[in-house]
Amino acid sequence: MIVVTGATGNVGRTLVASLTARGEQVAAVSRRPLPVELPEGARHVQADLGQAESLRGVLQGADALFILLAGELLAGGESAETLLGVAKEEGVRKVVLLSSQITATRPEAGSHDRLREYEEAVRGSGLEWTVLRAGGFASNAFAWAESVRTQRTVLAPFGDVALPVVDPADIAETAAAVLSEEGHAGQTYELTGPVAVTPREQAAVLAGLLGEEVAFVELSREDAFAHMSQFMPEGVVNGTLDILGLPLPSEQQVSPDVEKVLGRPAAPFAAWAERSLPAFR
């Protein structure tokens, strides 16, 4: 059995489906009830990743654990060692952590200290471990959905700065392969899309799929900061804007690791956009 935390999110939902399609038995963990039905071979467990003891029962007899930190868990909570200690006691053999490219490219970024803590802990856990460091998500474009639906407009800063955003489905498929196959222990994989793409180019992709003009309005950094600060801590906003506006060469580089694991190229932004088009209509 494989335990998947963060089972309600963009990555977790697809990961559960991918694992069951491979014939794996899955325990899908979330703090809240699941909004969708699970595929055959999966069961839901309501538990809190921030409270390791709440996971003890579901981890008993599990072969592998997928760790996805989100929300307030990125800011604090029980130590990573506590969770991994419970997993080890319950017989878990393998752990896979979804981390971020930023943990390596910007070691001074305080917003990712928690992920660095988890990376260090899984490497020292004595379990078989794999770390998946993801670049920016293609699904961040959902932030434009309302303005595209109502005004056929994308508002974003740094319109001509390109980053190789990754399809969350590719993250999930890579995680499924690593969790269910051998040969990935001790590896750190960097997950990106197949080509760097600008926000202006992403807007053009949406326009082409919709068959209608979608205007691109470039926001100043100040306007973007004001908007993002409504739902993100200021430190995280500044760090995000630094990456979007002044990416390091390593953050613009395309990684071969999705293809290395899956045996096929990473999906382009257009593939994610086509699949997600109903949100923009």
C-alpha positions as MATLAB code, in Angstrom:
seq = 'MIVVTGATGNVGRTLVASLTARGEQVAAVSRRPLPVELPEGARHVQADLGQAESLRGVLQGADALFILLAGELLAGGESAETLLGVAKEEGVRKVVLLSSQITATRPEAGSHDRLREYEEAVRGSGLEWTVLRAGGFASNAFAWAESVRTQRTVLAPFGDVALPVVDPADIAETAAAVLSEEGHAGQTYELTGPVAVTPREQAAVLAGLLGEEVAFVELSREDAFAHMSQFMPEGVVNGTLDILGLPLPSEQQVSPDVEKVLGRPAAPFAAWAERSLPAFR';
ca = [
       0.000    0.000    0.000;
       1.089    3.564   -0.735;
       0.053    6.509    1.440;
      -0.466    9.800   -0.424;
      -0.725   13.013    1.600;
      -2.155   16.176    0.048;
      -4.619   14.011   -1.859;
      -7.037   16.879   -2.621;
      -4.621   19.053   -4.613;
      -3.565   19.354   -8.256;
      -0.782   16.822   -7.790;
      -2.359   14.546   -5.185;
      -5.599   13.800   -7.037;
      -3.742   12.825  -10.196;
      -1.168   10.849   -8.246;
      -3.866    8.725   -6.585;
      -5.403    7.971   -9.991;
      -1.997    7.198  -11.524;
      -1.070    4.780   -8.748;
      -4.363    2.894   -8.846;
      -4.032    2.635  -12.638;
      -0.721    0.875  -11.962;
      -2.554   -1.600   -9.731;
      -1.414   -0.104   -6.428;
      -3.554    0.074   -3.295;
      -3.635    3.690   -2.095;
      -4.584    5.491    1.108;
      -5.463    9.059    0.101;
      -4.883   11.372    3.073;
      -6.378   14.818    3.536;
      -7.447   16.976    6.454;
     -10.874   17.548    4.899;
     -13.349   15.267    3.144;
     -12.463   14.584   -0.478;
     -14.570   16.581   -2.972;
     -14.486   13.809   -5.583;
     -14.922   10.054   -5.656;
     -11.770    7.999   -5.515;
     -10.893    5.410   -8.145;
     -11.159    1.734   -7.351;
      -8.177    0.652   -5.305;
      -8.036    3.839   -3.221;
      -9.598    4.734    0.109;
      -9.785    8.072    1.878;
      -8.276    8.679    5.305;
      -8.892   11.949    7.120;
      -5.694   12.839    8.986;
      -3.315   15.761    9.470;
       0.244   15.666    8.150;
       1.104   18.235   10.818;
       0.133   15.741   13.545;
       2.161   12.614   12.950;
       0.228   10.482   15.423;
      -2.942   10.953   13.359;
      -1.180    9.074   10.549;
       0.065    6.159   12.630;
      -2.838    3.849   11.814;
      -2.817    4.453    8.076;
       0.977    4.098    7.878;
       0.914    0.694    9.543;
       1.928   -1.842    6.928;
       2.361    0.764    4.178;
       5.262    0.277    1.802;
       5.714    3.895    0.734;
       4.773    7.436    1.787;
       4.374   10.499   -0.439;
       4.835   13.797    1.428;
       3.315   17.007    0.098;
       3.441   20.090    2.320;
       1.003   22.916    1.676;
      -0.542   25.933    3.379;
       0.419   26.471    6.997;
       2.518   23.300    6.979;
       5.079   25.253    4.964;
       5.441   27.653    7.880;
       5.625   25.352   10.899;
       4.309   22.341   12.758;
       5.863   19.175   14.080;
       9.375   18.412   13.004;
      10.024   16.357    9.912;
      11.896   13.860   12.080;
       8.732   13.223   14.107;
       6.705   12.261   11.036;
       9.487   10.155    9.568;
      10.032    8.463   12.907;
       6.383    7.379   13.016;
       6.595    6.183    9.412;
       9.671    4.116   10.203;
       8.064    2.613   13.315;
       5.012    1.601   11.278;
       7.127   -0.244    8.707;
       7.269    2.238    5.820;
      10.203    1.402    3.528;
      10.214    4.265    1.026;
       9.506    8.002    1.243;
       9.096   10.466   -1.628;
       9.067   14.205   -0.911;
       7.665   16.852   -3.238;
       9.953   19.829   -2.767;
      10.791   22.927   -4.784;
      13.549   23.951   -7.155;
      14.015   27.043   -4.973;
      15.447   25.021   -2.102;
      18.588   24.651   -4.194;
      18.613   27.736   -6.420;
      17.898   30.236   -3.615;
      19.225   28.757   -0.367;
      18.696   32.086    1.410;
      14.926   32.144    0.715;
      13.275   31.849    4.123;
       9.936   30.935    2.557;
      11.368   27.486    1.713;
      13.178   26.721    4.979;
      10.529   24.148    5.887;
      11.087   22.224    2.661;
      14.840   22.309    3.262;
      14.208   20.849    6.715;
      12.191   18.026    5.172;
      14.782   17.364    2.487;
      17.503   17.026    5.113;
      15.289   14.816    7.266;
      14.306   12.374    4.519;
      17.941   12.008    3.449;
      18.918   11.158    6.988;
      15.885    9.008    7.801;
      17.394    5.619    7.017;
      14.491    4.994    4.612;
      14.759    4.713    0.847;
      14.179    8.292   -0.268;
      13.640   10.338   -3.393;
      13.212   14.119   -3.593;
      11.230   15.736   -6.416;
      12.126   19.419   -6.843;
       9.460   21.067   -8.970;
       9.742   24.336  -10.855;
       6.814   26.727  -11.246;
       3.464   25.051  -11.856;
       1.602   25.581  -15.129;
      -1.537   25.580  -12.985;
      -0.549   28.940  -11.483;
      -2.305   30.275  -14.591;
      -5.600   29.451  -12.858;
      -5.069   32.846  -11.188;
      -6.065   34.367  -14.537;
      -9.223   32.311  -14.963;
     -11.728   34.908  -13.779;
     -10.273   37.780  -15.801;
     -10.078   35.579  -18.896;
     -13.687   34.396  -18.445;
     -15.128   37.852  -17.799;
     -12.834   40.193  -19.745;
     -10.718   37.968  -22.024;
      -7.694   39.539  -20.344;
      -4.600   38.227  -18.594;
      -3.051   40.556  -16.019;
       0.448   39.563  -14.934;
       3.873   41.068  -14.253;
       7.053   40.409  -16.244;
       5.253   39.527  -19.459;
       8.364   38.619  -21.429;
      10.320   36.655  -18.816;
      10.280   32.944  -19.647;
      10.273   30.013  -17.210;
       9.878   26.275  -17.974;
       6.653   25.767  -16.018;
       5.756   22.145  -15.294;
       2.398   20.436  -15.707;
       1.243   19.163  -12.275;
       0.158   15.964  -14.036;
       3.801   15.327  -14.946;
       4.777   15.789  -11.304;
       2.114   13.248  -10.326;
       3.134   10.758  -13.025;
       6.783   11.059  -12.000;
       5.866   10.557   -8.356;
       3.783    7.489   -9.270;
       6.726    5.960  -11.098;
       9.134    6.655   -8.261;
       6.727    5.313   -5.617;
       5.823    2.118   -7.455;
       9.125    1.243   -9.162;
      12.600    0.425   -7.923;
      15.786    2.197   -8.972;
      15.056    5.729   -7.732;
      16.408    5.551   -4.181;
      18.819    8.337   -3.260;
      17.879   10.443   -6.296;
      16.893   14.120   -6.460;
      14.915   14.880   -9.618;
      14.257   18.398  -10.902;
      10.919   18.653  -12.675;
      10.272   21.320  -15.317;
       8.382   21.703  -18.545;
      10.044   21.081  -21.926;
      10.592   24.734  -22.830;
      10.637   28.105  -21.109;
       7.483   30.111  -21.814;
       6.561   33.724  -20.980;
       3.261   34.890  -19.454;
       2.524   36.705  -22.730;
       3.022   33.437  -24.631;
       0.801   31.595  -22.165;
      -1.954   34.150  -22.784;
      -1.558   33.563  -26.524;
      -1.929   29.810  -25.991;
      -5.186   30.386  -24.112;
      -6.409   32.693  -26.876;
      -5.694   30.062  -29.503;
      -7.560   27.380  -27.589;
     -10.520   29.663  -26.925;
     -10.610   30.889  -30.503;
     -10.876   34.461  -29.232;
      -8.490   37.323  -28.586;
      -7.096   37.444  -25.058;
      -5.430   40.737  -24.188;
      -2.272   40.775  -22.110;
      -1.913   43.601  -19.589;
       1.476   43.806  -17.899;
       1.308   44.709  -14.231;
       4.038   46.621  -12.455;
       5.830   44.798   -9.663;
       4.099   47.115   -7.208;
       0.621   46.280   -8.511;
       1.415   42.577   -8.553;
       2.705   42.800   -4.973;
      -0.473   44.548   -3.815;
      -2.653   41.867   -5.399;
      -0.646   38.851   -4.229;
      -0.283   40.202   -0.683;
      -4.015   39.719   -0.222;
      -3.555   35.956    0.013;
       0.196   35.330    0.516;
       2.696   36.415    3.217;
       4.801   39.390    2.150;
       8.052   37.428    2.277;
       6.636   34.769   -0.010;
       5.290   37.411   -2.407;
       8.655   39.131   -2.683;
      10.431   35.834   -3.241;
       7.941   34.811   -5.904;
       8.248   38.132   -7.718;
      12.040   37.871   -7.627;
      11.845   34.541   -9.434;
       9.223   35.708  -11.926;
      11.067   38.925  -12.720;
      14.732   38.084  -12.235;
      15.083   34.312  -12.573;
      18.506   32.772  -12.205;
      19.885   30.868  -15.212;
      19.349   27.635  -13.275;
      15.659   28.515  -12.879;
      15.233   29.027  -16.618;
      17.006   25.819  -17.548;
      14.970   22.880  -18.835;
      15.590   19.679  -16.881;
      15.602   16.246  -18.570;
      14.386   14.451  -15.446;
      10.684   14.056  -16.345;
      11.698   12.310  -19.560;
      14.405   10.359  -17.720;
      11.839    8.877  -15.330;
       8.798    8.565  -17.612;
      10.476    7.779  -20.926;
       8.601   10.574  -22.685;
       9.066   14.348  -22.944;
       7.535   16.636  -20.362;
       4.179   18.114  -21.403;
       4.145   21.700  -22.716;
       2.023   24.477  -21.214;
      -0.459   24.017  -24.055;
      -1.279   20.481  -22.908;
      -2.165   21.703  -19.426;
      -4.139   24.643  -20.851;
      -6.180   22.441  -23.190;
      -7.061   20.071  -20.355;
      -7.965   22.997  -18.073;
      -9.817   25.091  -20.664;
     -13.284   24.863  -19.021;
     -12.005   27.088  -16.198;
     -11.270   29.857  -18.738;
     -14.415   29.710  -20.905;
];
